[in-house]
């Protein structure tokens, strides 16, 4: 019996040492590449200092309207990932991409990511970089919360919202994260701190970005470098953990009835008739019915719809905005 216990003890010790060595190796490998890639990461946007931290704002184009593109959760390099879409708008309009705390060239703030903080950082970033309201907001996914809350609190600043497969505030309230979900996200953030994302590129960033041609070869290298550096960091984790409270603040306010909203709902042939897709479209229609000016349009493509149908998004948006004039 003593011999068996001794063997088990040795096996546990060996496994622990092996795990520790693996973690140290991955972390060292990650730090090596962070150092090597540092020279690539030179922003050509505007850096706005907020509370001694930096928020990055990228702008291009000229025109009457200012379109503000707002990325979904975990999109580590929005300026690069969304370029295929916003570059179409910048031919005749001003566009701005505010990289939230923890994203792209912005610093990791380490705050709780409550919706009022997020919104004020976005508004300050835009105004201090020279972009004045009113804006046409183009949110994707989780940014639906911020854009709708923005229209609720400052309706005079939001001319319209073009929702790219956005989540509605009440959906985040109705589907509150469980304790298991929270634990999983905390674990994910621990793993990315070590550098595990280097071993899982298909999880770290969307391979579709690299397959397409809207980025140069150098930009693709920068996109991968930022994605590995900022992969699911503390701010991204906190942003997700805060979704219930942030969405609840929005649901407690009156709907932004006077703000025109175009809902662009993504679907694929595989999930077009799935219960999730049907419920999402039902929610969009119900929300839309309560607004003075609103439409729901379906676009074929995956959730990151801006990668799959940028031309169609541009056409529908242009028609929608022109009808407001």
VOPAGU-2260 file (C-alpha; in pm, 1 decimal, decimal comma):
REM VOPAGU-2260
SITE   aa  ch    i         X         Y         Z
SITE  UNK   A    0       0,0       0,0       0,0
SITE  UNK   A    1     279,0     240,2      91,8
SITE  UNK   A    2     449,0     161,8    -237,4
SITE  UNK   A    3     130,1     244,1    -431,6
SITE  UNK   A    4      90,3     573,9    -246,0
SITE  UNK   A    5     453,5     657,1    -317,9
SITE  UNK   A    6     405,4     585,8    -689,9
SITE  UNK   A    7      90,6     799,1    -706,2
SITE  UNK   A    8     268,1    1082,5    -524,2
SITE  UNK   A    9     555,8    1070,9    -774,6
SITE  UNK   A   10     313,9    1070,0   -1068,9
SITE  UNK   A   11     133,3    1376,2    -928,7
SITE  UNK   A   12     464,5    1557,4    -874,2
SITE  UNK   A   13     586,6    1471,1   -1225,8
SITE  UNK   A   14     258,3    1591,5   -1378,7
SITE  UNK   A   15     274,8    1916,3   -1180,8
SITE  UNK   A   16     636,0    1977,4   -1286,5
SITE  UNK   A   17     547,6    1899,3   -1649,1
SITE  UNK   A   18     250,6    2139,6   -1634,4
SITE  UNK   A   19     465,0    2412,3   -1476,8
SITE  UNK   A   20     735,3    2368,5   -1741,3
SITE  UNK   A   21     472,8    2381,4   -2017,7
SITE  UNK   A   22     323,9    2703,5   -1878,7
SITE  UNK   A   23     667,8    2861,6   -1846,0
SITE  UNK   A   24     760,1    2758,1   -2200,9
SITE  UNK   A   25     438,0    2899,1   -2350,7
SITE  UNK   A   26     470,3    3222,1   -2151,0
SITE  UNK   A   27     834,8    3268,1   -2256,7
SITE  UNK   A   28     743,6    3199,0   -2620,5
SITE  UNK   A   29     459,8    3455,1   -2598,0
SITE  UNK   A   30     685,1    3720,1   -2443,4
SITE  UNK   A   31     948,7    3660,3   -2710,5
SITE  UNK   A   32     697,9    3725,6   -2988,5
SITE  UNK   A   33     548,8    4028,6   -2813,2
SITE  UNK   A   34     894,9    4180,8   -2808,0
SITE  UNK   A   35     963,6    4086,3   -3168,9
SITE  UNK   A   36     629,8    4223,5   -3293,6
SITE  UNK   A   37     649,2    4550,5   -3098,3
SITE  UNK   A   38     799,4    4745,9   -3388,9
SITE  UNK   A   39     500,8    4652,9   -3608,0
SITE  UNK   A   40     250,9    4819,7   -3378,9
SITE  UNK   A   41     266,3    5184,5   -3480,6
SITE  UNK   A   42     -74,0    5349,9   -3496,8
SITE  UNK   A   43    -158,6    5601,3   -3768,4
SITE  UNK   A   44    -469,7    5717,4   -3582,3
SITE  UNK   A   45    -523,1    5966,2   -3300,0
SITE  UNK   A   46    -439,8    5884,9   -2939,4
SITE  UNK   A   47    -671,9    6047,4   -2683,9
SITE  UNK   A   48    -562,4    6048,2   -2320,4
SITE  UNK   A   49    -839,4    5966,3   -2073,5
SITE  UNK   A   50    -755,3    5932,2   -1703,8
SITE  UNK   A   51    -387,1    5877,2   -1789,9
SITE  UNK   A   52    -473,3    5595,5   -2029,2
SITE  UNK   A   53    -482,2    5598,9   -2409,6
SITE  UNK   A   54    -784,4    5546,2   -2633,8
SITE  UNK   A   55    -711,2    5504,0   -3004,2
SITE  UNK   A   56    -937,0    5665,4   -3263,8
SITE  UNK   A   57    -887,1    5599,3   -3633,8
SITE  UNK   A   58   -1048,8    5830,5   -3888,1
SITE  UNK   A   59   -1059,9    5855,1   -4265,3
SITE  UNK   A   60   -1272,7    6003,5   -4541,9
SITE  UNK   A   61   -1457,3    6328,9   -4598,1
SITE  UNK   A   62   -1824,1    6406,9   -4639,3
SITE  UNK   A   63   -2141,9    6522,3   -4471,6
SITE  UNK   A   64   -2205,1    6221,6   -4246,1
SITE  UNK   A   65   -1984,5    6072,0   -3975,8
SITE  UNK   A   66   -2018,6    5694,5   -3942,9
SITE  UNK   A   67   -1886,8    5549,8   -3616,7
SITE  UNK   A   68   -1799,6    5180,4   -3640,0
SITE  UNK   A   69   -1825,2    4989,9   -3311,8
SITE  UNK   A   70   -1680,0    4639,4   -3288,3
SITE  UNK   A   71   -1820,4    4333,5   -3118,0
SITE  UNK   A   72   -1672,9    4161,2   -2814,8
SITE  UNK   A   73   -1327,9    4010,3   -2848,2
SITE  UNK   A   74   -1249,8    4168,1   -3188,0
SITE  UNK   A   75    -897,1    4256,4   -3082,5
SITE  UNK   A   76    -803,4    4464,6   -3388,7
SITE  UNK   A   77   -1119,2    4649,7   -3505,2
SITE  UNK   A   78    -938,6    4898,1   -3730,4
SITE  UNK   A   79    -804,2    4608,7   -3937,3
SITE  UNK   A   80   -1088,5    4357,4   -3911,3
SITE  UNK   A   81   -1360,2    4603,1   -4013,8
SITE  UNK   A   82   -1162,1    4776,3   -4288,3
SITE  UNK   A   83   -1340,3    4590,5   -4569,6
SITE  UNK   A   84   -1664,2    4758,6   -4464,4
SITE  UNK   A   85   -1572,1    5107,8   -4344,1
SITE  UNK   A   86   -1346,5    5169,7   -4645,1
SITE  UNK   A   87   -1658,4    5162,7   -4862,4
SITE  UNK   A   88   -1821,8    5431,7   -4650,6
SITE  UNK   A   89   -1512,3    5654,7   -4635,6
SITE  UNK   A   90   -1522,8    5716,2   -5011,1
SITE  UNK   A   91   -1805,5    5968,2   -4960,0
SITE  UNK   A   92   -1829,4    6007,3   -4581,8
SITE  UNK   A   93   -1624,8    6057,5   -4268,9
SITE  UNK   A   94   -1569,4    5739,5   -4071,1
SITE  UNK   A   95   -1433,0    5687,0   -3722,3
SITE  UNK   A   96   -1341,5    5372,7   -3530,2
SITE  UNK   A   97   -1302,1    5414,5   -3156,1
SITE  UNK   A   98   -1110,8    5116,6   -3019,9
SITE  UNK   A   99   -1254,0    5054,3   -2675,2
SITE  UNK   A  100   -1026,8    5001,4   -2375,3
SITE  UNK   A  101    -840,4    4674,3   -2423,6
SITE  UNK   A  102    -884,3    4676,3   -2801,9
SITE  UNK   A  103    -638,9    4750,7   -3081,4
SITE  UNK   A  104    -397,7    5031,6   -3000,7
SITE  UNK   A  105    -593,1    5141,8   -2692,2
SITE  UNK   A  106    -457,1    5069,7   -2345,7
SITE  UNK   A  107    -598,8    4809,1   -2112,8
SITE  UNK   A  108    -778,9    5016,6   -1847,3
SITE  UNK   A  109    -850,5    4744,7   -1592,8
SITE  UNK   A  110   -1181,3    4901,1   -1485,1
SITE  UNK   A  111   -1518,6    4732,3   -1440,5
SITE  UNK   A  112   -1639,8    4821,6   -1791,5
SITE  UNK   A  113   -1974,9    4962,2   -1680,2
SITE  UNK   A  114   -2177,1    5108,6   -1967,4
SITE  UNK   A  115   -2150,9    5471,3   -1853,8
SITE  UNK   A  116   -1771,2    5447,8   -1845,6
SITE  UNK   A  117   -1757,5    5280,8   -2187,2
SITE  UNK   A  118   -1989,4    5537,2   -2343,9
SITE  UNK   A  119   -1810,9    5838,7   -2197,4
SITE  UNK   A  120   -1475,2    5707,1   -2317,7
SITE  UNK   A  121   -1619,4    5663,7   -2668,4
SITE  UNK   A  122   -1776,4    6010,2   -2672,5
SITE  UNK   A  123   -1461,4    6174,1   -2536,3
SITE  UNK   A  124   -1243,8    5986,9   -2784,7
SITE  UNK   A  125   -1453,5    6107,1   -3075,3
SITE  UNK   A  126   -1482,3    6470,0   -2968,0
SITE  UNK   A  127   -1119,2    6509,0   -2861,9
SITE  UNK   A  128   -1002,5    6361,3   -3191,8
SITE  UNK   A  129   -1207,4    6613,7   -3387,5
SITE  UNK   A  130   -1526,4    6420,8   -3470,9
SITE  UNK   A  131   -1836,4    6609,6   -3363,4
SITE  UNK   A  132   -2195,2    6480,6   -3342,8
SITE  UNK   A  133   -2440,5    6391,7   -3474,0
SITE  UNK   A  134   -2312,9    6044,9   -3563,0
SITE  UNK   A  135   -2448,0    5746,0   -3749,7
SITE  UNK   A  136   -2352,9    5454,1   -3527,6
SITE  UNK   A  137   -2263,0    5119,9   -3685,0
SITE  UNK   A  138   -2241,8    4871,2   -3396,6
SITE  UNK   A  139   -2177,9    4499,7   -3421,7
SITE  UNK   A  140   -2293,9    4235,3   -3173,8
SITE  UNK   A  141   -2238,1    4343,5   -2809,7
SITE  UNK   A  142   -2198,3    4708,7   -2914,5
SITE  UNK   A  143   -2573,0    4708,8   -2962,8
SITE  UNK   A  144   -2599,6    4779,1   -2589,7
SITE  UNK   A  145   -2375,7    5086,2   -2607,1
SITE  UNK   A  146   -2534,8    5227,2   -2923,0
SITE  UNK   A  147   -2892,8    5198,0   -2796,5
SITE  UNK   A  148   -2793,9    5337,2   -2455,5
SITE  UNK   A  149   -2620,1    5625,5   -2636,3
SITE  UNK   A  150   -2940,0    5705,8   -2824,9
SITE  UNK   A  151   -3136,8    5687,3   -2500,8
SITE  UNK   A  152   -2908,9    5922,7   -2307,3
SITE  UNK   A  153   -2799,3    6159,7   -2584,8
SITE  UNK   A  154   -3054,4    6135,3   -2868,1
SITE  UNK   A  155   -2932,0    6460,5   -3022,3
SITE  UNK   A  156   -2591,6    6297,5   -3085,7
SITE  UNK   A  157   -2725,0    5993,6   -3273,2
SITE  UNK   A  158   -2869,7    6053,8   -3618,9
SITE  UNK   A  159   -2926,9    5682,2   -3680,9
SITE  UNK   A  160   -2809,7    5333,8   -3587,3
SITE  UNK   A  161   -2713,2    5064,5   -3836,6
SITE  UNK   A  162   -2712,8    4746,0   -3630,4
SITE  UNK   A  163   -2488,4    4470,1   -3763,2
SITE  UNK   A  164   -2642,7    4156,4   -3611,9
SITE  UNK   A  165   -2650,6    4333,3   -3276,4
SITE  UNK   A  166   -2760,2    4198,5   -2942,1
SITE  UNK   A  167   -3055,3    4384,8   -2792,7
SITE  UNK   A  168   -3034,3    4496,4   -2428,9
SITE  UNK   A  169   -3328,4    4284,8   -2312,7
SITE  UNK   A  170   -3168,6    3974,4   -2464,5
SITE  UNK   A  171   -2865,6    4010,9   -2237,3
SITE  UNK   A  172   -3096,8    4063,1   -1939,9
SITE  UNK   A  173   -3309,6    3760,9   -2028,4
SITE  UNK   A  174   -3001,5    3540,2   -2072,1
SITE  UNK   A  175   -2784,6    3633,1   -1775,7
SITE  UNK   A  176   -2445,4    3462,7   -1758,6
SITE  UNK   A  177   -2430,7    3168,7   -1520,2
SITE  UNK   A  178   -2162,8    3114,0   -1257,2
SITE  UNK   A  179   -2011,4    2849,3   -1484,3
SITE  UNK   A  180   -1998,4    3098,4   -1773,1
SITE  UNK   A  181   -1826,3    3355,7   -1552,4
SITE  UNK   A  182   -1572,6    3099,6   -1435,8
SITE  UNK   A  183   -1505,3    2995,9   -1795,4
SITE  UNK   A  184   -1439,8    3355,6   -1904,7
SITE  UNK   A  185   -1205,8    3411,5   -1610,1
SITE  UNK   A  186   -1019,3    3097,4   -1706,7
SITE  UNK   A  187    -994,0    3211,7   -2067,4
SITE  UNK   A  188    -841,2    3539,9   -1958,4
SITE  UNK   A  189    -584,7    3354,8   -1746,9
SITE  UNK   A  190    -487,0    3139,3   -2044,4
SITE  UNK   A  191    -443,1    3439,4   -2276,4
SITE  UNK   A  192    -223,4    3609,3   -2014,8
SITE  UNK   A  193       6,1    3308,2   -2038,8
SITE  UNK   A  194      -3,0    3318,1   -2418,2
SITE  UNK   A  195    -199,1    3004,4   -2507,5
SITE  UNK   A  196    -360,7    3196,1   -2795,4
SITE  UNK   A  197     -33,1    3160,9   -2986,8
SITE  UNK   A  198    -111,0    2789,1   -3017,9
SITE  UNK   A  199    -471,7    2845,8   -3131,0
SITE  UNK   A  200    -469,8    3105,7   -3411,0
SITE  UNK   A  201    -807,4    2991,5   -3551,1
SITE  UNK   A  202    -964,3    3076,7   -3214,3
SITE  UNK   A  203    -764,8    3394,5   -3153,8
SITE  UNK   A  204    -880,7    3570,6   -3471,0
SITE  UNK   A  205   -1116,7    3511,3   -3761,0
SITE  UNK   A  206    -924,5    3338,8   -4045,2
SITE  UNK   A  207   -1165,4    3501,5   -4291,1
SITE  UNK   A  208    -986,0    3833,9   -4237,2
SITE  UNK   A  209    -664,1    3684,6   -4373,0
SITE  UNK   A  210    -837,2    3509,6   -4664,0
SITE  UNK   A  211    -974,5    3834,0   -4803,4
SITE  UNK   A  212    -784,9    4106,3   -4987,8
SITE  UNK   A  213    -883,9    4428,8   -4810,6
SITE  UNK   A  214    -565,9    4420,5   -4598,0
SITE  UNK   A  215    -212,5    4444,0   -4731,6
SITE  UNK   A  216      37,2    4174,2   -4634,6
SITE  UNK   A  217     189,3    4408,2   -4377,4
SITE  UNK   A  218    -153,9    4490,0   -4233,7
SITE  UNK   A  219    -225,7    4118,5   -4201,3
SITE  UNK   A  220      91,3    4078,7   -3994,5
SITE  UNK   A  221     -14,8    4371,3   -3775,7
SITE  UNK   A  222    -364,0    4225,0   -3742,4
SITE  UNK   A  223    -220,9    3894,7   -3616,8
SITE  UNK   A  224      24,0    4069,8   -3384,0
SITE  UNK   A  225    -247,9    4282,3   -3220,5
SITE  UNK   A  226    -482,3    3984,3   -3199,1
SITE  UNK   A  227    -220,4    3783,8   -3010,7
SITE  UNK   A  228    -122,1    4073,6   -2787,3
SITE  UNK   A  229    -475,4    4177,3   -2690,0
SITE  UNK   A  230    -648,3    3837,4   -2704,7
SITE  UNK   A  231    -929,8    3821,7   -2448,3
SITE  UNK   A  232    -759,8    4048,4   -2198,1
SITE  UNK   A  233    -888,9    4181,5   -1867,1
SITE  UNK   A  234   -1103,8    4454,2   -2023,4
SITE  UNK   A  235   -1267,5    4211,2   -2265,7
SITE  UNK   A  236   -1341,7    3970,6   -1981,5
SITE  UNK   A  237   -1489,5    4245,9   -1764,6
SITE  UNK   A  238   -1692,7    4375,8   -2057,8
SITE  UNK   A  239   -1864,0    4038,1   -2095,5
SITE  UNK   A  240   -1911,9    3987,9   -1721,2
SITE  UNK   A  241   -2077,9    4331,2   -1707,3
SITE  UNK   A  242   -2327,5    4268,2   -1990,3
SITE  UNK   A  243   -2623,7    4196,8   -1763,6
SITE  UNK   A  244   -2581,0    4511,9   -1554,2
SITE  UNK   A  245   -2504,9    4725,0   -1859,7
SITE  UNK   A  246   -2804,8    4595,0   -2051,7
SITE  UNK   A  247   -3030,6    4635,1   -1748,9
SITE  UNK   A  248   -2946,8    5008,0   -1734,3
SITE  UNK   A  249   -3069,7    5038,9   -2090,5
SITE  UNK   A  250   -3389,1    4839,7   -2036,3
SITE  UNK   A  251   -3479,5    5068,6   -1746,6
SITE  UNK   A  252   -3489,9    5368,1   -1981,2
SITE  UNK   A  253   -3747,8    5454,7   -2244,4
SITE  UNK   A  254   -3680,5    5319,9   -2591,1
SITE  UNK   A  255   -3507,5    5563,2   -2829,2
SITE  UNK   A  256   -3824,5    5598,9   -3036,4
SITE  UNK   A  257   -3703,9    5899,8   -3233,3
SITE  UNK   A  258   -3375,2    5737,0   -3341,1
SITE  UNK   A  259   -3398,5    5564,2   -3681,2
SITE  UNK   A  260   -3257,2    5210,1   -3659,5
SITE  UNK   A  261   -3178,4    4968,8   -3941,1
SITE  UNK   A  262   -3142,3    4613,1   -3811,4
SITE  UNK   A  263   -2925,8    4394,5   -4034,8
SITE  UNK   A  264   -2978,3    4033,3   -3935,4
SITE  UNK   A  265   -2715,0    3778,8   -4038,4
SITE  UNK   A  266   -2805,8    3424,9   -4135,2
SITE  UNK   A  267   -2648,6    3128,1   -4310,2
SITE  UNK   A  268   -2822,3    2851,8   -4502,4
SITE  UNK   A  269   -2734,6    2619,1   -4215,1
SITE  UNK   A  270   -2902,4    2828,5   -3942,7
SITE  UNK   A  271   -3166,8    3020,9   -4136,6
SITE  UNK   A  272   -3448,5    2814,8   -3985,4
SITE  UNK   A  273   -3289,0    2752,5   -3646,1
SITE  UNK   A  274   -3483,9    2854,7   -3335,6
SITE  UNK   A  275   -3211,4    3102,6   -3241,3
SITE  UNK   A  276   -3231,2    3282,0   -3576,7
SITE  UNK   A  277   -3611,4    3290,9   -3571,1
SITE  UNK   A  278   -3614,5    3433,9   -3219,1
SITE  UNK   A  279   -3350,9    3693,8   -3305,8
SITE  UNK   A  280   -3554,9    3817,3   -3602,5
SITE  UNK   A  281   -3871,3    3817,0   -3392,6
SITE  UNK   A  282   -3694,7    4033,4   -3133,5
SITE  UNK   A  283   -3573,5    4272,8   -3401,8
SITE  UNK   A  284   -3923,3    4307,3   -3545,5
SITE  UNK   A  285   -4076,3    4367,1   -3203,1
SITE  UNK   A  286   -3818,9    4634,5   -3120,1
SITE  UNK   A  287   -3852,4    4790,4   -3464,7
SITE  UNK   A  288   -4231,7    4815,0   -3433,9
SITE  UNK   A  289   -4190,3    5047,0   -3134,9
SITE  UNK   A  290   -3973,1    5298,3   -3322,4
SITE  UNK   A  291   -4089,0    5582,6   -3546,9
SITE  UNK   A  292   -3848,1    5489,6   -3827,9
SITE  UNK   A  293   -3699,8    5142,5   -3848,8
SITE  UNK   A  294   -3639,9    4847,5   -4081,3
SITE  UNK   A  295   -3526,1    4486,8   -4045,4
SITE  UNK   A  296   -3325,5    4340,4   -4331,8
SITE  UNK   A  297   -3177,4    3991,3   -4353,5
SITE  UNK   A  298   -2830,0    3941,8   -4500,1
SITE  UNK   A  299   -2669,5    3608,7   -4578,0
SITE  UNK   A  300   -2343,4    3559,9   -4393,0
SITE  UNK   A  301   -2201,1    3458,2   -4057,7
SITE  UNK   A  302   -2228,7    3670,5   -3741,8
SITE  UNK   A  303   -1929,3    3884,5   -3845,7
SITE  UNK   A  304   -2144,7    3998,9   -4135,1
SITE  UNK   A  305   -1914,4    4287,3   -4227,6
SITE  UNK   A  306   -1666,6    4027,3   -4357,3
SITE  UNK   A  307   -1918,8    3853,0   -4581,2
SITE  UNK   A  308   -2149,9    4119,2   -4722,3
SITE  UNK   A  309   -1985,6    4464,9   -4702,6
SITE  UNK   A  310   -2129,9    4579,8   -5035,2
SITE  UNK   A  311   -2482,6    4478,8   -4938,2
SITE  UNK   A  312   -2447,5    4651,2   -4600,1
SITE  UNK   A  313   -2329,5    4968,1   -4771,3
SITE  UNK   A  314   -2619,9    4962,4   -5020,1
SITE  UNK   A  315   -2887,8    4905,3   -4754,9
SITE  UNK   A  316   -2737,0    5168,8   -4527,2
SITE  UNK   A  317   -2713,9    5427,1   -4804,1
SITE  UNK   A  318   -3077,8    5371,0   -4901,1
SITE  UNK   A  319   -3190,7    5389,6   -4538,1
SITE  UNK   A  320   -3001,7    5714,8   -4465,8
SITE  UNK   A  321   -3113,8    5874,4   -4791,4
SITE  UNK   A  322   -3475,8    5809,7   -4699,6
SITE  UNK   A  323   -3425,0    6010,3   -4380,0
SITE  UNK   A  324   -3340,1    6326,8   -4571,3
